Amino acid sequence: MTADPVRALIAAASETANRRDARVAWVHATTAAWREAQRAMDQRCCEAVERLSEQAFHALFQEEQAKVDAIRAPLIAVAERDVWPSELYFSGV
């Protein structure tokens, strides 16, 4: 017995919509994490600027910026190269 081609097309369209929705959700969650990391960095650096030496502050800033950059990197990959986390790829691609 052959599969119903209409059902197959509907299933494929549904999978595409689900994957698109998953990508949108990922972007929203990742940008929220990015905003929170940037907010936390700003808070830590503002609290430290008066009490740390310039060298210690620079080291703190670099550490905090690395955390922000780690969250931002996948967003940049998506925006610049259309490279998504593996779980967000469409089947057959």
Secondary structure as UniProt FT lines:
FT   HELIX           5..48
FT   TURN            49..51
FT   HELIX           54..81
FT   HELIX           86..88
FT   TURN            91..92
//
